[in-house]
Amino acid sequence: MTASHHHDRIELTREVIPSAAIAREVRADEDGAVATFDGCVRNHSHGRRTLHLEYEAYESMALAKMREIAEHLHEHYAINRVGMVHRLGRLEIGETSVFIAVSSAHRAAAFDACRYAIDTLKKTVPIWKKEFFADGAVWADGELPPAPEASAAAETPAAKPASN
Amino acid sequence: MLVKVLYFGRLKELSGSSEESVELRDGARIEDLFACCSSSRPELRKFRASLVAARNREFAAWDTPLHAGDEVGFLPPVSGG
């Protein structure tokens, strides 16, 4: 359970995601729009019938990265509040794996911020999905998050340029 | 110095553990840690090009110097959402 100074709701959970309650919570009286994204478990993957999924996370880092996404939304979009909850553990077909809700005075910012949030979550948040089929299970193809090519110069003071 | 290593997803299955403590020489970097962890696990070594490392919950370059007590995660491509 976390709440930043923005009244955001950023969580990982092993329970059913209370999507309707989250969408309700992010709305305040100054808002004219709540955009939501409901990511759910589909019954097929690469032409095979999926039986169920299992999600796992590097939980402390995943939460930190989700909070970074929310902070980015507040800095770059005219939005009010963010709800972002990802479920872990076993999920059945049709269940919600991730739910994102963004409120704003006007719809464009809410839509844009919500889209940015899910796209970025899928690329940078350390969560993994295993797909179970009738004849076995595989870790889903994913995206390799961008990492620095070389460590920061700050780590090696000798490499700092003279500043006078 | 002692550092904590975490494996996730298929790396956890390949390495046969989710967490271990590794003793490294002072001044070791993330690439040295990976070399150490994968020396007895050829399957893990093959994965080097398709994983990223995190140091203390932040994505980190392979040449990042480590300090005692650091937590290093080896992360396969992410697939949340």
gemmi code that builds the backbone of each chain (N, CA, C; Angstrom):
import gemmi

chains = {
    "A": [
        ("MET", (0.852, -1.202, 0.000), (0.000, 0.000, 0.000), (0.884, 1.247, 0.000)),
        ("THR", (0.755, 2.083, -0.990), (1.554, 3.298, -1.025), (0.701, 4.467, -1.469)),
        ("ALA", (1.008, 5.621, -0.986), (0.340, 6.823, -1.466), (1.365, 7.935, -1.482)),
        ("SER", (1.680, 8.452, -2.670), (2.629, 9.547, -2.757), (1.888, 10.828, -2.403)),
        ("HIS", (2.599, 11.937, -2.456), (1.943, 13.216, -2.162), (0.887, 13.546, -3.205)),
        ("HIS", (0.874, 12.795, -4.311), (-0.139, 13.042, -5.349), (-1.415, 12.233, -5.100)),
        ("HIS", (-1.513, 11.489, -4.028), (-2.642, 10.593, -3.776), (-2.726, 9.489, -4.816)),
        ("ASP", (-1.580, 9.065, -5.329), (-1.580, 7.969, -6.282), (-1.762, 6.651, -5.548)),
        ("ARG", (-2.162, 5.614, -6.306), (-2.267, 4.277, -5.731), (-1.449, 3.337, -6.608)),
        ("ILE", (-0.247, 2.989, -6.128), (0.685, 2.167, -6.899), (0.915, 0.887, -6.105)),
        ("GLU", (0.515, -0.250, -6.657), (0.577, -1.488, -5.869), (0.883, -2.715, -6.727)),
        ("LEU", (1.413, -3.733, -6.032), (1.433, -5.099, -6.550), (0.510, -5.895, -5.637)),
        ("THR", (-0.221, -6.833, -6.208), (-1.156, -7.590, -5.370), (-1.262, -9.026, -5.854)),
        ("ARG", (-1.600, -9.919, -4.960), (-1.877, -11.305, -5.350), (-3.363, -11.592, -5.332)),
        ("GLU", (-4.144, -10.551, -5.094), (-5.612, -10.701, -5.066), (-6.202, -10.169, -6.378)),
        ("VAL", (-7.498, -10.388, -6.560), (-8.207, -9.806, -7.704), (-8.095, -8.282, -7.614)),
        ("ILE", (-7.762, -7.638, -8.746), (-7.591, -6.181, -8.749), (-8.964, -5.500, -8.681)),
        ("PRO", (-9.174, -4.629, -7.716), (-10.471, -3.944, -7.594), (-10.568, -2.767, -8.558)),
        ("SER", (-10.721, -3.093, -9.854), (-10.624, -2.083, -10.909), (-11.613, -0.935, -10.716)),
        ("ALA", (-12.860, -1.272, -10.446), (-13.880, -0.224, -10.335), (-13.558, 0.725, -9.184)),
        ("ALA", (-13.090, 0.171, -8.083), (-12.772, 1.012, -6.924), (-11.597, 1.933, -7.228)),
        ("ILE", (-10.604, 1.414, -7.979), (-9.437, 2.241, -8.316), (-9.856, 3.385, -9.227)),
        ("ALA", (-10.681, 3.071, -10.230), (-11.146, 4.115, -11.152), (-11.932, 5.186, -10.389)),
        ("ARG", (-12.683, 4.765, -9.376), (-13.459, 5.706, -8.570), (-12.534, 6.569, -7.713)),
        ("GLU", (-11.529, 5.916, -7.129), (-10.634, 6.632, -6.206), (-9.812, 7.727, -6.873)),
        ("VAL", (-9.413, 7.518, -8.128), (-8.549, 8.522, -8.760), (-9.334, 9.771, -9.161)),
        ("ARG", (-10.660, 9.674, -9.193), (-11.444, 10.838, -9.618), (-11.672, 11.800, -8.459)),
        ("ALA", (-11.417, 13.084, -8.720), (-11.733, 14.136, -7.753), (-12.689, 15.115, -8.439)),
        ("ASP", (-13.250, 16.034, -7.655), (-14.280, 16.910, -8.225), (-13.765, 17.852, -9.306)),
        ("GLU", (-12.455, 18.107, -9.307), (-11.934, 18.985, -10.363), (-11.660, 18.231, -11.663)),
        ("ASP", (-11.846, 16.910, -11.654), (-11.570, 16.119, -12.857), (-12.792, 16.033, -13.773)),
        ("GLY", (-12.476, 16.047, -15.087), (-13.541, 15.849, -16.064), (-13.384, 14.536, -16.806)),
        ("ALA", (-12.319, 13.808, -16.513), (-12.071, 12.561, -17.235), (-11.290, 11.578, -16.382)),
        ("VAL", (-11.621, 10.298, -16.540), (-10.795, 9.221, -15.994), (-10.561, 8.243, -17.138)),
        ("ALA", (-9.302, 8.105, -17.575), (-8.972, 7.120, -18.607), (-8.430, 5.892, -17.900)),
        ("THR", (-8.880, 4.711, -18.346), (-8.413, 3.481, -17.712), (-7.879, 2.513, -18.757)),
        ("PHE", (-6.935, 1.678, -18.340), (-6.474, 0.567, -19.163), (-6.611, -0.704, -18.333)),
        ("ASP", (-7.294, -1.679, -18.895), (-7.505, -2.958, -18.225), (-6.797, -4.031, -19.040)),
        ("GLY", (-5.660, -4.484, -18.543), (-4.927, -5.544, -19.244), (-5.401, -6.885, -18.703)),
        ("CYS", (-5.868, -7.771, -19.604), (-6.451, -9.018, -19.113), (-5.841, -10.220, -19.819)),
        ("VAL", (-6.042, -11.373, -19.249), (-5.416, -12.604, -19.728), (-6.210, -13.158, -20.907)),
        ("ARG", (-5.546, -13.277, -22.083), (-6.264, -13.823, -23.247), (-5.995, -15.323, -23.364)),
        ("ASN", (-6.847, -15.959, -24.157), (-6.817, -17.435, -24.183), (-5.911, -18.007, -25.265)),
        ("HIS", (-5.070, -17.169, -25.874), (-4.180, -17.702, -26.904), (-2.891, -16.893, -26.953)),
        ("SER", (-1.824, -17.540, -27.416), (-0.532, -16.879, -27.560), (0.229, -17.576, -28.673)),
        ("HIS", (0.627, -16.823, -29.698), (1.335, -17.391, -30.852), (0.598, -18.622, -31.396)),
        ("GLY", (-0.709, -18.529, -31.494), (-1.487, -19.605, -32.106), (-1.757, -20.796, -31.205)),
        ("ARG", (-1.308, -20.726, -29.955), (-1.580, -21.840, -29.040), (-2.603, -21.405, -27.998)),
        ("ARG", (-3.350, -22.390, -27.528), (-4.372, -22.089, -26.533), (-3.760, -22.012, -25.135)),
        ("THR", (-3.905, -20.861, -24.512), (-3.345, -20.651, -23.176), (-4.312, -21.167, -22.117)),
        ("LEU", (-3.769, -21.866, -21.123), (-4.625, -22.365, -20.035), (-4.683, -21.366, -18.885)),
        ("HIS", (-3.520, -20.885, -18.480), (-3.470, -19.835, -17.458), (-2.090, -19.202, -17.483)),
        ("LEU", (-1.903, -18.149, -16.711), (-0.609, -17.460, -16.646), (-0.133, -17.391, -15.211)),
        ("GLU", (1.182, -17.227, -15.071), (1.723, -16.905, -13.752), (2.658, -15.714, -13.902)),
        ("TYR", (2.482, -14.737, -13.019), (3.336, -13.555, -13.030), (4.222, -13.552, -11.798)),
        ("GLU", (5.486, -13.157, -12.001), (6.344, -12.903, -10.842), (7.056, -11.583, -11.054)),
        ("ALA", (7.559, -11.007, -9.981), (8.191, -9.684, -10.065), (9.395, -9.611, -9.144)),
        ("TYR", (10.284, -8.700, -9.470), (11.303, -8.234, -8.534), (10.565, -7.120, -7.791)),
        ("GLU", (9.903, -7.506, -6.710), (8.839, -6.659, -6.184), (9.297, -5.257, -5.768)),
        ("SER", (10.396, -5.185, -5.018), (10.803, -3.852, -4.547), (11.187, -2.950, -5.722)),
        ("MET", (11.857, -3.536, -6.725), (12.254, -2.727, -7.875), (11.056, -2.402, -8.759)),
        ("ALA", (10.143, -3.352, -8.907), (8.959, -3.116, -9.733), (8.146, -1.948, -9.171)),
        ("LEU", (7.965, -1.930, -7.866), (7.225, -0.824, -7.255), (7.947, 0.499, -7.467)),
        ("ALA", (9.266, 0.476, -7.330), (10.034, 1.706, -7.531), (9.872, 2.197, -8.965)),
        ("LYS", (9.918, 1.278, -9.918), (9.789, 1.666, -11.332), (8.370, 2.147, -11.643)),
        ("MET", (7.376, 1.520, -11.029), (5.992, 1.977, -11.240), (5.802, 3.387, -10.669)),
        ("ARG", (6.421, 3.642, -9.519), (6.324, 5.001, -8.941), (7.033, 6.015, -9.835)),
        ("GLU", (8.150, 5.598, -10.444), (8.849, 6.505, -11.373), (7.940, 6.859, -12.558)),
        ("ILE", (7.208, 5.862, -13.054), (6.297, 6.134, -14.178), (5.246, 7.152, -13.746)),
        ("ALA", (4.678, 6.952, -12.560), (3.651, 7.888, -12.070), (4.237, 9.296, -11.929)),
        ("GLU", (5.463, 9.382, -11.410), (6.094, 10.705, -11.268), (6.280, 11.356, -12.642)),
        ("HIS", (6.678, 10.538, -13.622), (6.846, 11.058, -14.978), (5.502, 11.611, -15.499)),
        ("LEU", (4.420, 10.910, -15.221), (3.110, 11.375, -15.688), (2.787, 12.737, -15.082)),
        ("HIS", (3.035, 12.871, -13.780), (2.736, 14.155, -13.124), (3.591, 15.289, -13.688)),
        ("GLU", (4.817, 14.958, -14.080), (5.709, 16.010, -14.599), (5.372, 16.409, -16.026)),
        ("HIS", (4.863, 15.455, -16.823), (4.741, 15.717, -18.258), (3.321, 15.818, -18.790)),
        ("TYR", (2.332, 15.500, -17.986), (0.939, 15.563, -18.462), (0.115, 16.346, -17.438)),
        ("ALA", (-0.927, 17.038, -17.925), (-1.788, 17.822, -17.036), (-2.821, 16.895, -16.406)),
        ("ILE", (-2.328, 16.038, -15.514), (-3.213, 15.046, -14.898), (-3.329, 15.291, -13.401)),
        ("ASN", (-4.271, 14.566, -12.779), (-4.460, 14.729, -11.344), (-3.900, 13.535, -10.575)),
        ("ARG", (-4.545, 12.370, -10.700), (-4.106, 11.204, -9.919), (-3.862, 9.988, -10.808)),
        ("VAL", (-3.046, 9.085, -10.281), (-2.708, 7.858, -11.007), (-2.999, 6.646, -10.130)),
        ("GLY", (-3.686, 5.674, -10.692), (-3.812, 4.364, -10.065), (-3.110, 3.363, -10.966)),
        ("MET", (-2.228, 2.525, -10.407), (-1.504, 1.545, -11.233), (-1.275, 0.307, -10.373)),
        ("VAL", (-1.978, -0.759, -10.701), (-1.898, -1.969, -9.878), (-1.628, -3.166, -10.791)),
        ("HIS", (-0.596, -3.946, -10.463), (-0.280, -5.154, -11.232), (-0.471, -6.362, -10.328)),
        ("ARG", (-1.075, -7.379, -10.881), (-1.295, -8.595, -10.099), (-0.174, -9.602, -10.335)),
        ("LEU", (0.137, -10.392, -9.306), (1.159, -11.440, -9.391), (0.537, -12.780, -9.023)),
        ("GLY", (1.270, -13.849, -9.360), (0.756, -15.179, -9.054), (-0.026, -15.738, -10.231)),
        ("ARG", (-0.879, -16.731, -9.953), (-1.615, -17.404, -11.016), (-2.867, -16.616, -11.413)),
        ("LEU", (-3.024, -16.418, -12.722), (-4.213, -15.733, -13.237), (-4.907, -16.601, -14.276)),
        ("GLU", (-6.217, -16.583, -14.236), (-7.020, -17.368, -15.180), (-7.412, -16.489, -16.370)),
        ("ILE", (-7.853, -17.143, -17.455), (-8.298, -16.428, -18.653), (-9.364, -15.397, -18.269)),
        ("GLY", (-9.208, -14.188, -18.801), (-10.204, -13.144, -18.568), (-9.929, -12.282, -17.351)),
        ("GLU", (-9.040, -12.721, -16.471), (-8.772, -11.916, -15.282), (-7.858, -10.734, -15.622)),
        ("THR", (-7.978, -9.690, -14.829), (-7.167, -8.487, -15.038), (-5.779, -8.663, -14.431)),
        ("SER", (-4.749, -8.477, -15.269), (-3.373, -8.582, -14.767), (-2.821, -7.228, -14.385)),
        ("VAL", (-3.255, -6.196, -15.083), (-2.796, -4.841, -14.750), (-3.940, -3.873, -14.979)),
        ("PHE", (-4.068, -2.916, -14.074), (-5.106, -1.896, -14.232), (-4.484, -0.532, -13.974)),
        ("ILE", (-4.731, 0.371, -14.925), (-4.188, 1.731, -14.806), (-5.341, 2.716, -14.970)),
        ("ALA", (-5.417, 3.689, -14.087), (-6.440, 4.729, -14.174), (-5.770, 6.077, -13.967)),
        ("VAL", (-6.100, 7.030, -14.845), (-5.517, 8.370, -14.745), (-6.641, 9.386, -14.838)),
        ("SER", (-6.662, 10.322, -13.895), (-7.697, 11.358, -13.918), (-7.091, 12.686, -14.346)),
        ("SER", (-7.933, 13.497, -14.974), (-7.485, 14.827, -15.404), (-8.694, 15.708, -15.636)),
        ("ALA", (-8.442, 17.012, -15.744), (-9.540, 17.954, -15.992), (-10.137, 17.699, -17.374)),
        ("HIS", (-9.259, 17.393, -18.342), (-9.712, 17.211, -19.726), (-9.184, 15.882, -20.273)),
        ("ARG", (-9.901, 15.280, -21.210), (-9.649, 13.884, -21.580), (-8.302, 13.620, -22.239)),
        ("ALA", (-7.798, 14.577, -23.038), (-6.589, 14.286, -23.815), (-5.426, 13.877, -22.906)),
        ("ALA", (-5.217, 14.612, -21.835), (-4.094, 14.314, -20.942), (-4.268, 12.941, -20.299)),
        ("ALA", (-5.493, 12.607, -19.928), (-5.743, 11.317, -19.278), (-5.454, 10.166, -20.241)),
        ("PHE", (-5.960, 10.280, -21.487), (-5.694, 9.242, -22.495), (-4.198, 9.097, -22.743)),
        ("ASP", (-3.528, 10.225, -22.995), (-2.106, 10.193, -23.347), (-1.271, 9.616, -22.200)),
        ("ALA", (-1.567, 10.039, -20.986), (-0.790, 9.587, -19.829), (-1.016, 8.097, -19.582)),
        ("CYS", (-2.243, 7.644, -19.745), (-2.575, 6.239, -19.519), (-1.828, 5.372, -20.531)),
        ("ARG", (-1.797, 5.812, -21.779), (-1.093, 5.086, -22.836), (0.411, 5.030, -22.546)),
        ("TYR", (0.957, 6.168, -22.141), (2.384, 6.206, -21.815), (2.690, 5.241, -20.663)),
        ("ALA", (1.800, 5.222, -19.682), (2.038, 4.396, -18.489), (2.085, 2.912, -18.838)),
        ("ILE", (1.135, 2.408, -19.604), (1.145, 0.975, -19.898), (2.293, 0.625, -20.839)),
        ("ASP", (2.568, 1.491, -21.815), (3.673, 1.207, -22.743), (5.005, 1.150, -21.987)),
        ("THR", (5.187, 2.065, -21.055), (6.451, 2.125, -20.314), (6.545, 0.996, -19.299)),
        ("LEU", (5.426, 0.679, -18.665), (5.416, -0.448, -17.722), (5.887, -1.723, -18.419)),
        ("LYS", (5.385, -1.953, -19.626), (5.727, -3.197, -20.324), (7.195, -3.260, -20.719)),
        ("LYS", (7.845, -2.105, -20.813), (9.251, -2.074, -21.228), (10.239, -2.002, -20.073)),
        ("THR", (9.812, -1.465, -18.936), (10.807, -1.148, -17.904), (10.542, -1.727, -16.520)),
        ("VAL", (9.348, -2.257, -16.284), (9.064, -2.739, -14.929), (9.392, -4.236, -14.832)),
        ("PRO", (10.229, -4.624, -13.859), (10.673, -6.017, -13.777), (9.588, -6.974, -13.278)),
        ("ILE", (8.748, -7.367, -14.236), (7.685, -8.343, -13.998), (7.773, -9.348, -15.144)),
        ("TRP", (7.544, -10.624, -14.830), (7.660, -11.673, -15.853), (6.423, -12.551, -15.849)),
        ("LYS", (6.081, -12.981, -17.063), (4.864, -13.767, -17.277), (5.244, -15.131, -17.819)),
        ("LYS", (4.713, -16.172, -17.197), (4.902, -17.527, -17.714), (3.562, -18.014, -18.243)),
        ("GLU", (3.607, -18.526, -19.484), (2.377, -18.970, -20.137), (2.274, -20.484, -20.059)),
        ("PHE", (1.140, -20.970, -19.620), (0.918, -22.413, -19.479), (-0.018, -22.904, -20.570)),
        ("PHE", (0.457, -23.921, -21.309), (-0.329, -24.531, -22.380), (-0.605, -25.985, -22.010)),
        ("ALA", (-1.427, -26.639, -22.828), (-1.736, -28.045, -22.554), (-0.460, -28.886, -22.552)),
        ("ASP", (0.519, -28.513, -23.396), (1.716, -29.348, -23.549), (2.979, -28.706, -22.974)),
        ("GLY", (2.810, -27.803, -22.036), (4.010, -27.236, -21.414), (3.854, -25.770, -21.066)),
        ("ALA", (4.955, -25.179, -20.641), (4.911, -23.771, -20.220), (6.145, -23.053, -20.734)),
        ("VAL", (5.995, -21.773, -21.079), (7.147, -20.974, -21.506), (7.084, -19.598, -20.863)),
        ("TRP", (8.267, -19.019, -20.639), (8.327, -17.618, -20.237), (8.036, -16.789, -21.478)),
        ("ALA", (7.151, -15.830, -21.364), (6.758, -15.022, -22.515), (7.956, -14.242, -23.044)),
        ("ASP", (7.983, -14.057, -24.384), (8.984, -13.165, -24.972), (8.758, -11.801, -24.357)),
        ("GLY", (9.821, -11.130, -24.040), (9.629, -9.815, -23.437), (10.532, -8.785, -24.069)),
        ("GLU", (10.624, -7.658, -23.420), (11.499, -6.591, -23.882), (12.640, -6.434, -22.893)),
        ("LEU", (13.837, -6.266, -23.439), (14.985, -6.039, -22.574), (14.983, -4.555, -22.186)),
        ("PRO", (14.849, -4.250, -20.891), (14.800, -2.839, -20.500), (16.099, -2.136, -20.864)),
        ("PRO", (16.006, -0.862, -21.223), (17.233, -0.124, -21.519), (18.054, 0.061, -20.254)),
        ("ALA", (19.337, -0.268, -20.315), (20.233, -0.071, -19.169), (21.389, 0.795, -19.640)),
        ("PRO", (22.026, 1.479, -18.717), (23.177, 2.308, -19.119), (24.248, 1.447, -19.777)),
        ("GLU", (24.915, 2.006, -20.798), (25.988, 1.285, -21.488), (27.243, 1.207, -20.625)),
        ("ALA", (27.492, 2.286, -19.900), (28.682, 2.341, -19.041), (28.283, 3.015, -17.745)),
        ("SER", (28.977, 2.664, -16.678), (28.612, 3.229, -15.388), (28.908, 4.725, -15.367)),
        ("ALA", (28.185, 5.458, -14.526), (28.301, 6.915, -14.478), (29.712, 7.348, -14.103)),
        ("ALA", (30.143, 8.443, -14.702), (31.476, 8.976, -14.409), (31.612, 9.296, -12.922)),
        ("ALA", (30.473, 9.584, -12.275), (30.486, 9.939, -10.853), (31.083, 8.827, -10.004)),
        ("GLU", (31.029, 7.591, -10.519), (31.566, 6.468, -9.759), (33.090, 6.503, -9.722)),
        ("THR", (33.695, 7.166, -10.692), (35.153, 7.235, -10.750), (35.576, 8.707, -10.799)),
        ("PRO", (35.789, 9.311, -9.631), (36.078, 10.736, -9.542), (37.231, 11.167, -10.448)),
        ("ALA", (38.190, 10.278, -10.681), (39.342, 10.633, -11.512), (38.925, 11.004, -12.917)),
        ("ALA", (37.753, 10.473, -13.354), (37.324, 10.705, -14.733), (36.585, 12.033, -14.891)),
        ("LYS", (36.301, 12.703, -13.769), (35.564, 13.970, -13.859), (36.424, 15.051, -14.511)),
        ("PRO", (35.826, 15.835, -15.419), (36.610, 16.917, -16.013), (36.856, 18.033, -14.991)),
        ("ALA", (37.943, 18.739, -15.146), (38.196, 19.875, -14.274), (37.112, 20.918, -14.524)),
        ("SER", (36.635, 21.558, -13.475), (35.479, 22.437, -13.651), (35.815, 23.911, -13.510)),
        ("ASN", (37.081, 24.291, -13.472), (37.375, 25.719, -13.409), (38.063, 26.122, -14.703)),
    ],
    "B": [
        ("MET", (34.379, -8.812, -0.199), (33.085, -8.222, 0.161), (31.963, -9.167, -0.271)),
        ("LEU", (30.863, -9.057, 0.456), (29.740, -9.940, 0.187), (28.626, -9.155, -0.513)),
        ("VAL", (28.111, -9.705, -1.615), (26.960, -9.071, -2.271), (25.842, -10.100, -2.425)),
        ("LYS", (24.616, -9.584, -2.550), (23.448, -10.458, -2.703), (23.051, -10.491, -4.173)),
        ("VAL", (22.789, -11.679, -4.701), (22.402, -11.826, -6.106), (20.989, -12.393, -6.179)),
        ("LEU", (20.183, -11.801, -7.059), (18.809, -12.271, -7.251), (18.616, -12.679, -8.707)),
        ("TYR", (17.937, -13.781, -8.921), (17.612, -14.249, -10.278), (16.101, -14.271, -10.447)),
        ("PHE", (15.653, -13.957, -11.662), (14.211, -13.932, -11.904), (13.851, -14.670, -13.191)),
        ("GLY", (12.582, -15.049, -13.281), (12.049, -15.658, -14.493), (12.868, -16.867, -14.898)),
        ("ARG", (13.193, -16.948, -16.194), (13.894, -18.146, -16.663), (15.307, -18.220, -16.094)),
        ("LEU", (15.868, -17.081, -15.699), (17.207, -17.115, -15.095), (17.186, -17.837, -13.755)),
        ("LYS", (16.071, -17.688, -13.058), (15.929, -18.381, -11.782), (15.915, -19.892, -12.013)),
        ("GLU", (15.229, -20.303, -13.066), (15.178, -21.737, -13.383), (16.536, -22.246, -13.860)),
        ("LEU", (17.212, -21.434, -14.697), (18.525, -21.844, -15.207), (19.563, -21.933, -14.096)),
        ("SER", (19.501, -20.993, -13.165), (20.527, -20.953, -12.129), (20.201, -21.891, -10.977)),
        ("GLY", (18.953, -22.309, -10.907), (18.566, -23.246, -9.866), (18.400, -22.605, -8.502)),
        ("SER", (18.408, -21.271, -8.457), (18.134, -20.605, -7.175), (17.602, -19.210, -7.458)),
        ("SER", (16.932, -18.640, -6.488), (16.400, -17.295, -6.691), (17.287, -16.253, -6.027)),
        ("GLU", (18.140, -16.707, -5.110), (18.929, -15.753, -4.343), (20.187, -16.430, -3.821)),
        ("GLU", (21.313, -15.721, -3.864), (22.520, -16.274, -3.249), (23.431, -15.142, -2.810)),
        ("SER", (24.332, -15.443, -1.897), (25.338, -14.473, -1.469), (26.655, -14.862, -2.107)),
        ("VAL", (27.357, -13.867, -2.641), (28.609, -14.142, -3.338), (29.720, -13.282, -2.744)),
        ("GLU", (30.849, -13.917, -2.481), (32.016, -13.209, -1.967), (32.880, -12.780, -3.147)),
        ("LEU", (33.147, -11.474, -3.247), (33.938, -10.933, -4.363), (35.142, -10.171, -3.820)),
        ("ARG", (36.155, -10.035, -4.660), (37.299, -9.190, -4.268), (36.855, -7.727, -4.313)),
        ("ASP", (37.476, -6.897, -3.509), (37.168, -5.472, -3.538), (37.416, -4.919, -4.932)),
        ("GLY", (36.568, -4.010, -5.356), (36.742, -3.413, -6.672), (36.061, -4.183, -7.791)),
        ("ALA", (35.441, -5.303, -7.457), (34.781, -6.091, -8.497), (33.599, -5.323, -9.085)),
        ("ARG", (33.316, -5.609, -10.334), (32.218, -4.959, -11.031), (31.124, -5.985, -11.323)),
        ("ILE", (30.004, -5.507, -11.855), (28.886, -6.412, -12.112), (29.307, -7.538, -13.057)),
        ("GLU", (30.134, -7.207, -14.078), (30.545, -8.264, -15.015), (31.369, -9.345, -14.318)),
        ("ASP", (32.143, -8.946, -13.301), (32.920, -9.939, -12.548), (31.987, -10.842, -11.750)),
        ("LEU", (30.957, -10.225, -11.192), (29.977, -10.998, -10.423), (29.289, -12.014, -11.334)),
        ("PHE", (28.900, -11.551, -12.537), (28.208, -12.470, -13.454), (29.139, -13.607, -13.872)),
        ("ALA", (30.401, -13.284, -14.127), (31.376, -14.314, -14.507), (31.486, -15.353, -13.393)),
        ("CYS", (31.489, -14.849, -12.165), (31.594, -15.738, -11.008), (30.349, -16.632, -10.903)),
        ("CYS", (29.159, -16.005, -11.026), (27.905, -16.758, -10.879), (27.696, -17.760, -12.003)),
        ("SER", (28.200, -17.430, -13.206), (27.914, -18.285, -14.357), (29.046, -19.269, -14.645)),
        ("SER", (30.120, -19.208, -13.863), (31.274, -20.057, -14.174), (30.920, -21.538, -14.116)),
        ("SER", (30.028, -21.878, -13.204), (29.657, -23.293, -13.101), (28.295, -23.563, -13.729)),
        ("ARG", (27.758, -22.556, -14.460), (26.426, -22.704, -15.055), (26.471, -22.235, -16.505)),
        ("PRO", (26.889, -23.106, -17.424), (27.027, -22.700, -18.829), (25.719, -22.158, -19.430)),
        ("GLU", (24.584, -22.679, -18.980), (23.302, -22.213, -19.533), (23.094, -20.741, -19.201)),
        ("LEU", (23.547, -20.362, -18.014), (23.406, -18.968, -17.581), (24.327, -18.082, -18.414)),
        ("ARG", (25.540, -18.559, -18.674), (26.506, -17.777, -19.439), (25.967, -17.463, -20.821)),
        ("LYS", (25.246, -18.418, -21.416), (24.699, -18.211, -22.769), (23.677, -17.074, -22.779)),
        ("PHE", (23.166, -16.743, -21.615), (22.115, -15.742, -21.525), (22.636, -14.313, -21.391)),
        ("ARG", (23.950, -14.182, -21.303), (24.573, -12.890, -21.011), (24.051, -11.740, -21.886)),
        ("ALA", (23.872, -11.995, -23.199), (23.476, -10.926, -24.118), (22.003, -10.568, -23.994)),
        ("SER", (21.221, -11.438, -23.364), (19.792, -11.130, -23.283), (19.326, -10.992, -21.837)),
        ("LEU", (20.147, -10.334, -21.041), (19.690, -9.971, -19.696), (20.260, -8.605, -19.348)),
        ("VAL", (19.620, -7.957, -18.416), (20.155, -6.698, -17.900), (20.385, -6.871, -16.405)),
        ("ALA", (21.287, -6.078, -15.897), (21.586, -6.139, -14.470), (21.002, -4.915, -13.771)),
        ("ALA", (20.642, -5.109, -12.524), (20.217, -3.983, -11.695), (21.061, -3.996, -10.427)),
        ("ARG", (21.518, -2.824, -10.017), (22.240, -2.713, -8.746), (21.384, -1.879, -7.804)),
        ("ASN", (21.052, -2.440, -6.677), (20.208, -1.761, -5.688), (18.947, -1.175, -6.336)),
        ("ARG", (18.281, -2.018, -7.117), (16.983, -1.721, -7.719), (17.022, -0.636, -8.802)),
        ("GLU", (18.190, -0.454, -9.416), (18.303, 0.502, -10.521), (19.077, -0.181, -11.641)),
        ("PHE", (18.595, -0.058, -12.892), (19.316, -0.670, -14.007), (20.751, -0.159, -14.012)),
        ("ALA", (21.679, -1.061, -14.261), (23.087, -0.684, -14.127), (23.915, -1.284, -15.260)),
        ("ALA", (24.952, -0.565, -15.655), (25.871, -1.030, -16.695), (26.731, -2.168, -16.154)),
        ("TRP", (27.261, -2.955, -17.082), (28.067, -4.120, -16.689), (29.353, -3.726, -15.977)),
        ("ASP", (29.827, -2.504, -16.240), (31.095, -2.103, -15.598), (30.887, -1.374, -14.268)),
        ("THR", (29.651, -1.422, -13.756), (29.370, -0.739, -12.487), (30.140, -1.384, -11.337)),
        ("PRO", (30.903, -0.580, -10.572), (31.622, -1.129, -9.416), (30.643, -1.519, -8.305)),
        ("LEU", (30.976, -2.581, -7.605), (30.100, -3.059, -6.527), (30.691, -2.729, -5.162)),
        ("HIS", (29.790, -2.673, -4.186), (30.201, -2.404, -2.808), (29.584, -3.464, -1.913)),
        ("ALA", (30.209, -3.664, -0.764), (29.698, -4.668, 0.175), (28.233, -4.374, 0.482)),
        ("GLY", (27.425, -5.428, 0.479), (26.016, -5.272, 0.818), (25.123, -4.920, -0.358)),
        ("ASP", (25.715, -4.713, -1.543), (24.894, -4.401, -2.720), (23.952, -5.561, -3.043)),
        ("GLU", (22.817, -5.205, -3.629), (21.873, -6.209, -4.128), (21.882, -6.113, -5.647)),
        ("VAL", (22.270, -7.205, -6.299), (22.338, -7.207, -7.767), (21.310, -8.186, -8.307)),
        ("GLY", (20.460, -7.710, -9.197), (19.482, -8.575, -9.842), (19.899, -8.821, -11.275)),
        ("PHE", (19.780, -10.066, -11.734), (19.969, -10.381, -13.151), (18.585, -10.616, -13.739)),
        ("LEU", (18.214, -9.760, -14.708), (16.838, -9.719, -15.171), (16.716, -10.105, -16.636)),
        ("PRO", (15.925, -11.112, -16.951), (15.646, -11.417, -18.359), (14.688, -10.366, -18.929)),
        ("PRO", (14.447, -10.394, -20.250), (13.501, -9.443, -20.837), (12.189, -9.443, -20.055)),
        ("VAL", (11.664, -8.265, -19.779), (10.474, -8.161, -18.935), (9.210, -8.372, -19.768)),
        ("SER", (8.171, -8.913, -19.145), (6.950, -9.230, -19.889), (5.704, -9.002, -19.035)),
        ("GLY", (5.745, -7.938, -18.241), (4.555, -7.596, -17.464), (3.488, -6.965, -18.342)),
        ("GLY", (2.359, -6.643, -17.733), (1.264, -6.013, -18.464), (0.164, -6.993, -18.755)),
    ],
}
model = gemmi.Model(1)
for chain_id, residues in chains.items():
    chain = gemmi.Chain(chain_id)
    for i, (resn, *xyz) in enumerate(residues, 1):
        res = gemmi.Residue()
        res.name, res.seqid = resn, gemmi.SeqId(i, " ")
        for name, pos in zip(("N", "CA", "C"), xyz):
            atom = gemmi.Atom()
            atom.name, atom.element = name, gemmi.Element(name[0])
            atom.pos, atom.b_iso = gemmi.Position(*pos), 0.0
            res.add_atom(atom)
        chain.add_residue(res)
    model.add_chain(chain)
structure = gemmi.Structure()
structure.add_model(model)
structure.setup_entities()
